[in-house]
Amino acid sequence: MTQKAIVTAGTRGLGFEVARQLARLDHDVVIVGRDPEHGAAAARAIGGRFVQADLSVLAEVRALGERLAAEGPWQLLVNNVGGMWSKRWETADGIEASFALNHLSPLVLTEALLDSLRAGAPSRIVDVTSSSIQAALTLGTPSYAEVEPGEYYGMAASGRAKLAHLAYNRELAERLRGSGVAVHAADPGPAATPNAAEMTPEILPPALRPQWEQIRQAVRRPVAEAARSVVLAATEPSLASGVVLDPEGKPSEELTGALTDDLVAAAGDLTERVLKQ
């Protein structure tokens, strides 16, 4: 039976490749993205449908959630939206972009679609996570007293936001246990995406800058290869809810080791405060 799927930030790079592979596996795919030209081209290429939304703007994410919920039920949501940037920037909501796009945006969309995913059960939520979490940990255990704790290093900022979202992912898996909605996370690893092509050495915390050339080599990895762990998380029937897959598609706890009770509580409190603003 055809599965109805949503892939955010699916017009180029990793998201497009995930959407393409899902379409080949008989999924009816809706691609969400900001750029109508890229979106139309991507939809034509995979035989899917494009829905335009700026996922950095929380009001647009909420409106998107309402629109897609009305089109349910759904069997799959892939939260691919995210990124990392060498230079700090803020969204239209005045929120640092890494925290907004890697954490708040997918959380808001997920919550808006929960009833539609329950109605489509058995269904899945897959969050794209990242080894940039390790870059954040080089600066010490992340604090979530504020959205921005100190000096900006793009990879670490992204990793800190991804860790907050991984805490949400784990909580959601427990909340939905027994509902028919499975929750997974998948680390695609480095890949030759448009976002990676824009990186400069300044994106790294100082301790990691000697590894710049090694990182540049790593992001030449084909995007189709990186997409496999995400597609596996979206389609493998034997996976138990709550599993995090590494870039090889194997269950791993490498990225969840920092999720202490205190950190999870702090990240949740900060998220609630920011979303109430």
C-alpha positions as CSV (number, residue, x, y, z in Angstrom):
1,M,0.0,0.0,0.0
2,T,1.2,3.5,-0.9
3,Q,2.5,5.4,2.1
4,K,1.9,9.2,2.4
5,A,5.1,11.0,3.4
6,I,6.3,14.5,4.2
7,V,9.9,15.5,3.8
8,T,10.9,18.9,5.0
9,A,13.7,20.9,3.3
10,G,13.3,18.4,0.5
11,T,14.1,20.5,-2.6
12,R,17.8,20.0,-2.7
13,G,20.7,18.1,-1.1
14,L,20.0,15.4,1.5
15,G,16.2,16.1,1.7
16,F,15.8,15.7,-2.0
17,E,17.7,12.5,-2.1
18,V,15.6,11.1,0.8
19,A,12.4,12.1,-1.0
20,R,13.6,10.5,-4.2
21,Q,14.5,7.2,-2.6
22,L,11.2,7.2,-0.7
23,A,9.3,7.8,-4.0
24,R,11.1,4.9,-5.5
25,L,9.8,2.8,-2.6
26,D,6.2,3.6,-3.4
27,H,5.7,6.6,-1.1
28,D,3.5,9.4,-2.1
29,V,5.8,12.2,-1.2
30,V,5.2,15.9,-0.3
31,I,8.3,18.0,-0.4
32,V,8.3,21.1,1.8
33,G,10.7,24.0,1.1
34,R,11.1,27.8,0.7
35,D,12.1,28.2,-2.9
36,P,9.3,27.6,-5.4
37,E,11.7,27.1,-8.4
38,H,13.7,24.4,-6.6
39,G,10.6,22.9,-5.2
40,A,8.8,22.6,-8.5
41,A,11.9,21.0,-10.1
42,A,12.3,18.6,-7.2
43,A,8.6,17.5,-7.4
44,R,8.8,16.9,-11.1
45,A,12.0,14.9,-10.7
46,I,10.5,12.4,-8.2
47,G,6.8,12.6,-9.2
48,G,5.8,14.1,-5.9
49,R,4.2,17.4,-4.8
50,F,5.8,20.6,-3.5
51,V,4.3,22.7,-0.7
52,Q,6.0,26.1,-0.1
53,A,6.8,27.3,3.4
54,D,9.7,29.2,5.0
55,L,10.5,26.8,7.8
56,S,12.5,29.4,9.6
57,V,9.4,31.4,10.4
58,L,7.4,29.7,13.1
59,A,4.0,31.2,12.0
60,E,4.5,29.7,8.6
61,V,5.4,26.3,10.2
62,R,2.2,26.4,12.3
63,A,0.2,27.3,9.2
64,L,1.9,24.5,7.3
65,G,1.1,22.1,10.1
66,E,-2.6,23.0,9.9
67,R,-2.7,22.7,6.1
68,L,-1.0,19.3,6.1
69,A,-3.0,18.0,9.0
70,A,-6.2,18.7,7.0
71,E,-4.7,16.5,4.3
72,G,-4.1,13.5,6.6
73,P,-3.9,10.9,7.6
74,W,-0.1,10.5,7.1
75,Q,2.2,7.6,7.5
76,L,5.6,9.3,7.6
77,L,7.1,12.7,8.6
78,V,10.9,13.2,7.9
79,N,12.1,16.3,9.7
80,N,15.1,17.0,7.5
81,V,15.1,20.8,8.0
82,G,18.2,22.2,9.6
83,G,21.7,23.4,8.8
84,M,24.8,25.1,10.1
85,W,26.3,28.4,9.1
86,S,29.7,30.0,9.4
87,K,28.1,33.4,10.1
88,R,25.4,33.9,12.7
89,W,22.0,35.0,11.5
90,E,18.6,35.4,13.0
91,T,15.2,34.3,11.7
92,A,12.3,36.7,11.1
93,D,11.2,35.8,14.6
94,G,14.5,37.2,16.0
95,I,15.8,33.7,17.0
96,E,19.3,32.5,16.2
97,A,18.9,30.3,13.1
98,S,20.5,27.1,14.2
99,F,18.2,26.8,17.2
100,A,15.2,27.7,15.2
101,L,15.7,25.4,12.2
102,N,17.4,22.4,13.9
103,H,15.0,22.3,16.8
104,L,12.0,24.6,17.1
105,S,10.8,24.3,13.5
106,P,10.6,20.5,13.4
107,L,9.2,20.3,16.9
108,V,6.3,22.7,16.0
109,L,5.5,20.9,12.8
110,T,5.6,17.5,14.5
111,E,3.3,18.5,17.3
112,A,0.8,19.9,14.7
113,L,0.8,16.6,12.8
114,L,0.6,14.1,15.7
115,D,-3.1,13.5,15.3
116,S,-2.8,12.9,11.6
117,L,0.1,10.5,12.2
118,R,-1.9,8.6,14.8
119,A,-4.8,8.4,12.3
120,G,-2.4,7.0,9.7
121,A,-0.8,4.4,12.1
122,P,1.3,2.4,11.7
123,S,3.3,5.5,11.0
124,R,6.7,7.1,11.7
125,I,8.5,10.3,12.6
126,V,12.1,10.5,11.6
127,D,14.3,13.3,12.8
128,V,17.6,13.9,11.0
129,T,20.3,14.3,13.7
130,S,24.0,15.1,13.3
131,S,27.4,14.4,14.6
132,S,27.7,18.2,15.0
133,I,26.6,17.3,18.5
134,Q,30.1,16.2,19.1
135,A,31.4,19.6,18.1
136,A,29.1,21.2,20.6
137,L,30.4,18.9,23.3
138,T,34.0,20.0,22.7
139,L,32.9,23.3,24.4
140,G,31.6,21.4,27.4
141,T,28.2,20.1,28.4
142,P,25.7,22.4,26.6
143,S,23.8,24.8,28.8
144,Y,20.2,25.6,27.9
145,A,19.7,28.6,30.2
146,E,19.5,30.8,27.0
147,V,19.2,30.2,23.3
148,E,22.8,31.4,22.8
149,P,25.2,30.7,25.6
150,G,28.4,32.4,24.4
151,E,30.6,33.0,21.3
152,Y,29.2,31.7,18.1
153,Y,30.7,28.8,16.2
154,G,28.3,27.5,13.6
155,M,29.0,23.8,13.9
156,A,28.8,23.8,17.7
157,A,25.6,26.0,17.6
158,S,24.0,23.5,15.2
159,G,25.1,20.6,17.4
160,R,23.7,22.2,20.5
161,A,20.4,22.6,18.8
162,K,20.4,19.1,17.4
163,L,21.1,17.8,20.9
164,A,18.1,19.7,22.2
165,H,16.0,18.2,19.5
166,L,17.3,14.7,20.2
167,A,16.1,15.2,23.8
168,Y,12.7,16.0,22.4
169,N,12.9,13.0,20.1
170,R,13.5,10.7,23.0
171,E,10.7,12.2,25.0
172,L,8.3,11.9,22.1
173,A,9.2,8.3,21.5
174,E,8.2,7.5,25.1
175,R,5.0,9.7,24.9
176,L,3.9,7.9,21.8
177,R,4.8,4.4,22.8
178,G,1.9,2.1,22.1
179,S,0.1,4.6,19.8
180,G,1.2,3.1,16.5
181,V,3.5,6.0,15.8
182,A,7.2,5.1,15.9
183,V,9.8,7.8,16.5
184,H,13.4,7.5,15.2
185,A,16.4,9.7,14.6
186,A,19.1,9.1,12.0
187,D,22.5,10.6,11.5
188,P,23.3,10.8,7.8
189,G,27.0,11.7,8.4
190,P,28.9,14.2,6.2
191,A,27.9,14.6,2.6
192,A,28.3,16.9,-0.4
193,T,25.2,19.0,0.2
194,P,24.7,22.7,-0.7
195,N,25.0,23.6,3.0
196,A,28.3,21.8,3.3
197,A,29.7,23.6,0.3
198,E,29.2,26.9,2.0
199,M,31.2,26.0,5.1
200,T,34.4,27.9,6.0
201,P,36.9,27.1,8.8
202,E,35.2,29.7,11.0
203,I,32.3,27.3,11.4
204,L,34.4,25.2,13.7
205,P,35.2,25.7,17.4
206,P,38.9,26.6,17.7
207,A,39.9,23.1,19.0
208,L,38.6,21.5,15.8
209,R,40.1,23.9,13.3
210,P,43.2,21.7,12.8
211,Q,40.8,19.1,11.4
212,W,39.5,21.5,8.7
213,E,41.0,19.6,5.7
214,Q,39.8,16.3,7.0
215,I,36.3,17.7,7.3
216,R,36.5,19.1,3.8
217,Q,37.4,15.7,2.5
218,A,34.6,14.1,4.4
219,V,31.9,16.3,3.0
220,R,32.7,15.0,-0.5
221,R,30.7,11.9,0.3
222,P,27.8,11.3,-2.1
223,V,24.5,12.5,-0.8
224,A,22.8,9.3,-2.0
225,E,25.0,7.4,0.4
226,A,24.2,9.7,3.3
227,A,20.5,9.4,2.7
228,R,20.5,5.7,3.3
229,S,20.4,5.8,7.1
230,V,17.4,8.3,7.0
231,V,15.5,6.1,4.5
232,L,16.3,3.0,6.6
233,A,14.8,4.8,9.7
234,A,11.8,5.7,7.6
235,T,11.1,2.2,6.2
236,E,12.7,-0.7,8.1
237,P,9.9,-2.6,9.7
238,S,12.1,-4.3,12.3
239,L,13.2,-1.1,14.1
240,A,11.8,-0.5,17.5
241,S,10.6,3.0,18.3
242,G,13.3,5.1,19.9
243,V,16.2,3.9,17.9
244,V,18.9,6.3,16.7
245,L,20.8,5.2,13.6
246,D,24.4,6.1,12.8
247,P,25.6,6.9,9.3
248,E,26.0,3.2,8.5
249,G,22.4,2.6,9.4
250,K,23.2,0.8,12.7
251,P,21.6,1.5,16.1
252,S,23.9,3.7,18.1
253,E,23.9,5.5,21.5
254,E,26.9,7.7,20.6
255,L,24.9,10.9,20.2
256,T,22.5,10.2,23.1
257,G,25.2,9.8,25.8
258,A,25.0,13.5,26.8
259,L,21.2,13.4,27.4
260,T,21.2,13.5,31.2
261,D,18.0,14.2,33.1
262,D,19.2,17.7,33.9
263,L,20.1,18.5,30.3
264,V,16.8,17.2,29.0
265,A,14.8,19.2,31.5
266,A,16.8,22.4,30.8
267,A,16.4,22.0,27.0
268,G,12.7,21.4,27.5
269,D,12.3,24.5,29.7
270,L,14.1,26.7,27.2
271,T,12.1,25.4,24.3
272,E,8.8,26.1,26.2
273,R,10.0,29.7,27.1
274,V,11.0,30.6,23.5
275,L,7.8,29.2,21.9
276,K,5.7,31.3,24.4
277,Q,7.4,34.5,23.3
